[in-house]
Amino acid sequence: MESITQWATAQSPSRIIARCGIALGEVFAQDTGFKIERDPDTVRAPDVAFVARERLAQIPEAGYAELAPDWVAEILSPSDRPGEVLEKVGQWLGAGVRLVWVLDQVRRDARVYRADGTISTVGPDDELDGEDVLPGFRCPLRDIL
């Protein structure tokens, strides 16, 4: 059986982490792996992830979390290939992630992918919105990038 593991880039999304409401759940940094597929086992480590409070008990003290986060942010690096990024987004959504942000520091924009299949682009003068996944969370993209 083949096992796929992806490690996140070294970029720090600390600004996003600092702005997320802990009362809603828990935010995980890029060193946390989530097992999102089996046979073959696929473990992904997003740059930032959020799991709602009511689901936190499902995460073990040791080992990979065998669940999909509610929200994921991926920060593009210069070595990321568009097809690989879209595959990763598809894996996240297929595993049950409700909201995926792909932040592009070079283009100064973000793409927002939702579980219902809709996609939108957020420009540098627009706000990222946590929607129903992170209710009340709004942040100008320029404050993050």
C-alpha positions, 0 to 999 in steps of 0.5 A, a space after each residue: 500500500 502506497 502512502 502519500 505525505 505532503 509537508 507544508 512550506 516554511 512560510 509563516 501564516 502567523 497573522 492568520 492564526 492571530 486573528 482566528 477566534 479560539 472560542 470557535 475551535 482550534 487553529 493548527 499550524 503547518 506542522 499538524 498532519 491530517 489523514 484525509 484518505 485511506 488506501 492509500 493513506 494520504 496525510 496533508 499538512 496545510 499551512 493553517 487549519 481550523 477545527 471547530 470546537 465540537 469536533 476537537 475531541 476526535 483529534 488524538 493526543 498523538 499521531 495524525 488527526 483522522 479527520 478533515 479540518 473545517 477550514 484550510 489556508 494554503 500559502 503558495 510558494 514559488 515552487 508550487 505548480 498550479 495543477 498540484 495546488 488544484 489537486 490539493 484543494 480537491 483532496 481537501 474538499 473531497 475529504 470534507 473541508 468546508 472552506 479552502 483559501 489559497 493565498 498568493 503572495 506574488 499575485 496579491 490575491 486569494 482564491 476561495 474554494 467552498 464545499 458547494 463547488 463555488 470559487 471566488 477571488 479576493 483582491 488585495 483591497 478586498 476582505 477574506 470572510 470566514 463565512 459560516 465556517 469562521 463566523 464573524 471573521 473578516 480580514 483585509 487581504 492586504 493585512 495578511 499578505 
